[in-house]
Structures are given as C-alpha cells and as structure tokens.
Amino acid sequence: METGIEFAWVFQSLKKHWWKILLTGLLLAVVAFVYVKKTVHPTFTSDTALMVNIEASGKDDSQLTVQQAEVQKIDTYKDIVESPSIMKEVAYNLTHKHRETTIPGKKAVYGTYKNSVTGEITKYLKEKKQSPKYHVVSAKYGKGAVTTDQVSSAVSISSNANSQVFKIKATSSDSVLSKNIANATAAVFRERVQTMMSGSRVTIVSRANDGSIKTGSTKKYVLVGLIMGVILGAFVVLLYGFYKELTDKRIDNDSFLTNELGFTKLGAIHKK
C-alpha cells in the first residue's frame, strides 16, 4: 500500500486512461453541439452606407467648412435614424405598398440683377422648380409581420472619425430581413432628412446585401465543450484513481514492511 500520491502516478493514470478522457470530451462536445442547434440561433448583419452633403449657402462657405459642419452633424443623423417616427415608418413600408422617392425635388432658385443706370434691382429665375419623382414599392412582408419594436432592436449606426459617410446596420435572425430593414431605413432617412434639413442631399453610397453571420457559430461552443470534456474527464480519472489508491489495503511491495513496520526481510518467494 502506498502512503502518498506521486507525480509519476498522476502521469501514469492519465496515460493509462487516455481513451476515457478523450471519450468524455467527445461526449460533451456532442452535447454542446445539440444544445447550440436547439437554443442558440445565428444572427445576420447587413449595412448600407450613406453620405449627406450640405449645399453651400453663400460665398463664405468654403468646401472645408461645409465638410466640417457635415461631420459634426453625424450624431444628429444618428438620432434621426433611430427616432421612433423613422422606425415606425420603416416597419410600415416593409409591410405595406408605398411610394418611394427616386429623384428628390428642388426649390426654384432666384437671382438678382442691378441696373447700373437706374439702380433698380430685378429678380430673375436662375433654376426652375423640380418636382420630386416617385416609384411604387410593393410590400415585402405581410401586415404585422415586421413591427416597430423589431426594427428598433435591429437597427444601429456606426461611423468613422472625420468621415462624412456613416452606416446603417441591421441585425436579425434572418439574413434577408436584415438586408430589407437596412435598405428601408436608408430610404426613409433620405426622404426625411432632405425635408427636415434644408440644403442637405443624401447619397446612398452602397446598398445592403444579404446579411453575413455575426454570432451564433456552433464551432466555438463545440470547441469549448470538447476542452471542458477533456478537463472533466482527466479530473474524474484522477479522482477515481486517488480514491482507489487511498482505499487499497493491499501490500504490493516489501518496502512498507521493512521501513514502516520494521520487519526484517528474510527472502522472497517467486511464483512460478
């Protein structure tokens, strides 16, 4: 009977029962895979990029000044995009037939002319008024299939420092829905901001495509299950071996008799 547990015994136990450790890891990996398939669903993210330009209003408005003003307004655009009225309209447009602006309208632009002889100032038309052009967009989903809360939870805004371009992102469990929400939000924002902020022109730089997977990959969970299974298997094997070692009352060598009990070794009988 051994009085202590040596490191050599630990390595021998792991080597002896390696297949049990590996089997435990594989079993937990399978459990993790089944769990992920039933409870964890992947999410898909799509984004569309927009740029808002401000038309110069006077001679003192340099291009750099206009760009700096536009960058400073990015936070304002974020608030507009995420406002309840925009989210409500996006949900409505996805579930109802509606009219969408293809070419925004323009107000008439007038100039003035001063007669050098009489000093009379005459107003004249520089640019004619242009009416907006629309096209009809069919509903992509049935009524009630997409709600305002669903759109609000899906939409987020991102931008880079000192950039006039910002992105509208949509994340959901359906790749096509993510694309449709992102594009519909961009379309509604473009119409609203040109009405709310005079002189602003919105350009959709890139439209959203079917979403790419963002979260919910099964590989990570299966790998974690495998690692945890190997660790648990090794722990169980060592715990069982430790228990067997401590409860083993058999004497398997003569050192215990001579060193611990003080007996004299007279010889050994070998079994034939």
ABEGO torsion letter per residue (X at the ends): XBABBBAAAAAAAAAAAAAAAAAAAAAAAAAAAAAAAAABBBBBBBBBBBBBBBBBABAABBAAAAAAAAAAAAAAAAAAAABAAAAAAAAAAAABBBBBBABBBBBBBBBBBBBAAAGBBBBBBABBBBBBBBBBBBBABBBGABBAAAAAAABBBBBBBGBABBBBBBBBABAAAAAAAAAAAAAAAAAAAAAABBGBBBBBABBBBBBBBABGBAAAAAAAAAAAAAAAAAAAAAAAAAAAAAABABBABAAAAAAAAGBBBAEBBBBX
